[in-house]
Amino acid sequence: MQFQQSTFSLILPVCYFYYMKILTALFFVFAYSIVFARPEKVLELKHNDSQVLFSSNDSVACYRIPALITAANGHLIAAVDQRVPSCGDLKWNGNINIVIRRSSDSGKTWSEIETVLDYPVGQSASDPSLLLDKVTGEIFMFFNFMDLMREKDVYYLRYIKSADHGKTWSEAVDITAQISKPDWHHDFKFITSGRGIQTSEGKLLHTLVNLQKGLYLFGSDDHGLSWHLIDYPLFPGDESKVAELSDGRWMVNSRVNGLGYRYIHISSDKGKTWQSFPDSSLCDPGCNASFLSFLNVLKGKKTPVLIFSNPDNATERKNLSIKYSLNDGLTWSEGQNIYSGNAAYSSMTILRNGDLGILYERDDYQQVVFSRFEFIE
């Protein structure tokens, strides 16, 4: 009897040890399948139509850097750089204007091209980005300014705003001193083109890049009367977009040149601290992208959706695709191809009827195209 008890006391820990090893292995297999599996296909984009809104010609070398937003009344505003002498960026181009086209019928028809920013030759405005304050109805258009004749390589950060859904625009307001630091004066800095957001608490939020110091967010808590820098640099990061997740966390989706995929930064405390990690499921050649969060009705229930568009290629700007996530970016769908040829920057918005609009560059920056898609379950 004593021998039997001793044997049992030895066997029991051994069995328990292997039992726990099996449970642990099963747990990791299950966790791996959750994290790395592609989500079941729930949404599909049905293409409705496409229109070329801006195209290079004898008097304009190219139109670049799309920004698209839905105004409070449902109208659309599409903004781009009008790069007159060449396709060169701000620090190499002394004649860049910002122009828009507007649509009152969800992108079926558009106004003629309207110029909203046109400085004297030698001074340029570039990289439009749009932000709607849903409380006031005002639209902010941010841009980067340079006087190449007097202060070449010195970037100024400015905005104009519209209180009538994009029909008219204010004089430019310079906020460089509010959202950057004095020792940044000669740094390569710029507000990311595309768009910013308003959080569920009403804060206006956008991204700013300092290539020497890091990626930053800036915001306003008083509907744009004043702006402030959120003084926490994110690395690595270039042109980026911010979105608010379903639980109130902030997610920044970043371009990183030479990496081959995107980088993600998440904050649970309104930008005081961050967690950063690569996301190899979002292939990227080093290009500005579009990144939105919104609610979509799926199976009769409002569901938080993240949607992402970019050239789905590790090395080349081609194969523009859209992916979505139904779990706050933990996993992403397979990319749905939008344009298989040469394509670069894009900007998305949700239309008044719940469809998706996307404005994107294609064919070696010779055209900027608007396309409409319907979400199909």
VOKOLVO-212841 format. One record per residue (C-alpha): residue in three letters; x, y, z. Coordinates in pm, whole numbers, padded with zeros to 5 digits, always signed. Each point is the difference from the previous one (the first is absolute). Layout:
REM residues N
AlaXYZ/...
//
This chain:
REM residues 377
Met+00000+00000+00000/Gln+00281+00238+00080/Phe+00170-00086-00332/Gln-00321+00074-00192/Gln-00042+00343+00164/Ser+00361+00091-00077/Thr-00036-00104-00364/Phe-00323+00199-00033/Ser+00165+00308+00152/Leu+00273-00019-00265/Ile-00232-00065-00295/Leu-00243+00283+00083/Pro+00251+00293-00041/Val+00133-00149-00323/Cys-00350-00030-00147/Tyr-00083+00349+00115/Phe+00319+00136-00161/Tyr-00078-00153-00340/Tyr-00365+00095+00028/Met+00097+00366+00048/Lys+00248-00018-00289/Ile-00275-00127-00230/Leu-00240+00274+00115/Thr+00266+00267-00051/Ala+00078-00128-00350/Leu-00368-00006-00090/Phe-00038+00355+00131/Phe+00283+00132-00216/Val-00132-00184-00307/Phe-00340+00157+00060/Ala+00146+00346+00066/Tyr+00218-00020-00310/Ser-00300-00094-00214/Ile-00194+00299+00135/Val+00276+00255-00046/Phe+00143-00107-00334/Ala-00300-00139-00182/Arg-00172+00218-00258/Pro-00351+00096+00111/Glu-00293-00159-00179/Lys-00097+00209-00301/Val-00297+00208+00111/Leu+00013+00309-00221/Glu+00054+00047-00369/Leu+00033+00322-00196/Lys-00215+00030-00309/His+00140+00255-00244/Asn-00260+00253-00116/Asp+00194+00247-00213/Ser+00327+00193-00041/Gln+00081+00347-00129/Val+00327+00178-00071/Leu-00025+00322+00201/Phe+00347+00142-00063/Ser+00236-00071-00289/Ser+00335+00143-00107/Asn-00003+00223-00308/Asp+00211+00252-00191/Ser-00028+00262+00277/Val+00019-00225+00310/Ala+00276-00259+00037/Cys-00202-00212+00239/Tyr-00268-00010+00268/Arg+00109-00183+00314/Ile-00078-00066+00369/Pro-00375-00076+00020/Ala-00218+00092+00298/Leu-00369-00093+00016/Ile-00269+00069+00258/Thr-00378-00006+00045/Ala-00130+00333+00129/Ala-00268+00030+00269/Asn-00269+00044-00269/Gly+00117-00311-00189/His+00184+00184-00276/Leu+00345-00121-00104/Ile+00318+00204-00023/Ala+00296-00135-00197/Ala+00325+00198+00042/Val+00340-00043-00170/Asp+00328+00173-00072/Gln+00009+00176-00335/Arg+00370-00030-00080/Val+00062+00237-00289/Pro+00363-00015-00123/Ser+00083-00355+00114/Cys-00119-00286+00219/Gly+00264+00091+00259/Asp-00089+00022+00369/Leu-00024+00321+00201/Lys+00370+00067+00061/Trp+00079-00038-00370/Asn-00301+00173-00153/Gly-00072+00373+00009/Asn-00347-00016-00152/Ile-00239-00241+00173/Asn-00362+00102+00052/Ile-00278-00189+00176/Val-00320-00056-00196/Ile-00329-00176+00071/Arg-00306-00146-00167/Arg-00332-00039+00182/Ser-00291-00240-00039/Ser-00355+00033+00137/Asp-00115-00346-00117/Ser+00248-00239+00163/Gly+00252+00022-00281/Lys-00225-00056-00303/Thr+00070+00349-00133/Trp+00264+00258+00095/Ser+00058+00374-00016/Glu+00271+00150-00216/Ile+00349+00034+00151/Glu+00013+00280+00259/Thr+00322+00152+00133/Val+00003+00049+00378/Leu+00371+00074+00057/Asp+00218+00182-00254/Tyr+00307+00184+00129/Pro+00233+00206-00222/Val+00255-00200-00199/Gly+00285-00090+00233/Gln-00241-00082+00283/Ser-00184-00332+00008/Ala-00282-00169+00192/Ser+00000-00380+00000/Asp-00130-00322+00158/Pro-00367+00075+00074/Ser-00173-00187+00279/Leu-00363+00038+00109/Leu-00165-00025+00342/Leu-00371+00040+00075/Asp-00116+00132+00337/Lys-00335-00179+00027/Val-00113+00232+00280/Thr+00050+00333-00180/Gly-00018-00131-00357/Glu+00324+00180-00086/Ile+00256-00164-00228/Phe+00371+00064+00057/Met+00241-00033-00290/Phe+00358-00031+00127/Phe+00298+00054-00229/Asn+00375+00055+00005/Phe+00142+00329-00124/Met+00347+00106-00118/Asp+00145+00322-00135/Leu+00274-00137-00225/Met+00129+00349-00084/Arg+00055+00121+00358/Glu+00006-00307+00227/Lys+00070-00306-00207/Asp-00031-00327+00195/Val-00194+00169+00283/Tyr-00345-00156+00042/Tyr-00302+00185+00138/Leu-00314-00180+00115/Arg-00331+00167-00083/Tyr-00371-00050-00055/Ile-00300+00163-00161/Lys-00357-00087+00099/Ser-00348+00001-00145/Ala-00328+00059+00182/Asp-00219-00068-00305/His+00097-00355-00098/Gly+00289+00101-00223/Lys-00162+00278-00206/Thr+00222+00274+00147/Trp+00318-00007+00206/Ser+00162+00224+00261/Glu+00337+00171-00015/Ala+00292-00225+00094/Val+00090-00038+00368/Asp+00357-00093+00095/Ile+00021-00246+00293/Thr+00370-00089-00028/Ala+00079+00148+00342/Gln-00292-00188+00161/Ile+00077-00351-00127/Ser+00379-00001-00035/Lys+00300+00112+00208/Pro+00240+00294-00052/Asp+00295-00232-00058/Trp-00193-00169-00282/His+00019+00313-00217/His+00238-00149-00258/Asp-00119-00361+00036/Phe-00173-00190-00279/Lys-00351+00007+00147/Phe-00349-00020-00147/Ile-00364-00076+00074/Thr-00099-00332-00156/Ser-00220+00036-00307/Gly-00341-00169-00023/Arg-00213+00060+00308/Gly-00024+00030+00377/Ile-00279-00114+00232/Gln-00227+00110+00282/Thr-00015-00241+00293/Ser-00319-00107+00177/Glu+00085+00254+00273/Gly+00013+00281-00257/Lys+00377+00046-00022/Leu+00140+00090-00341/Leu+00303-00219-00072/His+00261-00019-00276/Thr+00357-00117-00069/Leu+00321+00196-00052/Val+00336-00137-00117/Asn+00343+00131+00094/Leu+00246-00213-00191/Gln+00274+00087+00252/Lys-00206-00034+00319/Gly-00279-00251-00064/Leu-00371-00033-00069/Tyr-00235+00210+00216/Leu-00369+00067+00050/Phe-00150+00344+00044/Gly-00351+00101+00093/Ser-00256+00253+00114/Asp-00244-00013+00290/Asp-00185+00322-00091/His-00117-00068-00356/Gly+00313+00140-00160/Leu+00030+00331+00186/Ser+00337-00123+00127/Trp+00224-00298-00074/His+00261-00190+00199/Leu+00271-00258-00058/Ile-00031-00336+00174/Asp+00364-00019+00099/Tyr+00067-00372-00033/Pro+00205-00104-00306/Leu-00088-00328-00169/Phe+00265-00213-00172/Pro+00015-00113-00270/Gly-00246+00212-00194/Asp-00036+00219-00305/Glu-00332+00107-00157/Ser-00265-00147+00227/Lys-00371-00009+00079/Val-00173-00017+00337/Ala-00330-00174+00080/Glu-00201-00051+00318/Leu-00070-00367+00077/Ser-00331-00135+00128/Asp+00117+00015+00364/Gly+00133+00358-00023/Arg+00367-00085-00054/Trp+00193+00191-00265/Met+00172-00190-00281/Val+00259+00157-00231/Asn+00074-00184-00325/Ser+00343+00104-00133/Arg+00200-00004-00318/Val+00359-00119+00053/Asn+00230+00024-00300/Gly+00195-00313-00093/Leu-00181-00233+00242/Gly-00248-00159-00241/Tyr-00299+00028+00235/Arg-00174+00243+00238/Tyr+00070+00082+00364/Ile-00273+00035+00265/His-00003+00219+00312/Ile-00277-00031+00263/Ser-00075+00222+00300/Ser-00247-00080+00278/Asp+00049+00332+00181/Lys-00064+00271-00263/Gly+00357+00012-00127/Lys+00192+00005+00330/Thr+00158-00341-00065/Trp+00011-00229-00302/Gln+00061-00358-00105/Ser+00162-00044-00342/Phe+00035-00308-00221/Pro+00027-00095-00369/Asp-00298-00146-00187/Ser+00131-00224-00276/Ser-00356-00069-00121/Leu-00014+00358-00133/Cys+00251-00017-00285/Asp+00129+00345-00104/Pro+00274+00140-00229/Gly+00046+00318+00207/Cys-00300+00208-00101/Asn-00267+00218+00158/Ala-00319-00199+00060/Ser-00359+00055+00111/Phe-00135-00137+00328/Leu-00354+00045+00136/Ser-00218-00124+00284/Phe-00378+00003-00036/Leu-00317-00190+00090/Asn-00156-00227-00261/Val-00320-00202+00028/Leu+00088-00370-00025/Lys-00270-00264+00046/Gly-00231+00269+00133/Lys+00245+00122+00265/Lys+00223+00309+00006/Thr+00357-00131-00012/Pro+00328+00195+00041/Val+00211-00032-00316/Leu+00355+00106-00078/Ile+00078+00046-00367/Phe+00342+00047-00159/Ser+00110+00082-00357/Asn+00351+00006-00147/Pro+00218-00151-00275/Asp+00004-00364+00110/Asn+00361-00069-00099/Ala+00321-00012+00203/Thr+00220+00190-00244/Glu-00206+00171-00272/Arg-00288+00249-00004/Lys-00255-00213-00182/Asn-00296-00229+00070/Leu-00214+00243+00200/Ser-00211-00208+00237/Ile-00241+00034+00291/Lys-00001-00215+00314/Tyr-00233+00004+00299/Ser+00009-00113+00362/Leu-00294-00084+00228/Asn+00212-00043+00315/Asp+00178+00335+00041/Gly+00290-00096-00227/Leu+00091-00333+00162/Thr-00053-00171-00336/Trp-00065+00131-00350/Ser-00191-00135-00299/Glu+00164-00092-00325/Gly+00052+00308-00214/Gln-00265+00079-00259/Asn+00170+00144-00306/Ile-00114+00345-00112/Tyr+00258+00073-00269/Ser+00271-00247-00102/Gly+00222+00248-00185/Asn+00224+00275+00132/Ala-00171+00172+00294/Ala+00118+00192+00307/Tyr-00170+00229+00255/Ser-00369-00048+00081/Ser-00265+00160+00220/Met-00332-00160+00101/Thr-00328+00126+00142/Ile-00339-00148+00088/Leu-00272+00148-00219/Arg-00336+00128+00120/Asn-00173-00328-00094/Gly+00262-00216+00172/Asp+00197-00087-00314/Leu+00376+00048-00030/Gly+00174+00268-00205/Ile+00370-00012-00080/Leu+00218+00260-00172/Tyr+00336-00129-00121/Glu+00303+00068-00219/Arg+00072-00228-00292/Asp+00205-00040-00320/Asp+00323+00166+00116/Tyr-00183+00292+00164/Gln-00171+00099-00326/Gln-00355-00043+00131/Val-00191+00031+00326/Val-00311-00219-00012/Phe-00314-00023+00215/Ser-00174-00337+00036/Arg-00318-00098+00183/Phe-00061-00339+00159/Glu-00295-00160+00168/Phe+00048-00227+00303/Ile-00151-00344-00062/Glu-00042-00258+00278/
//
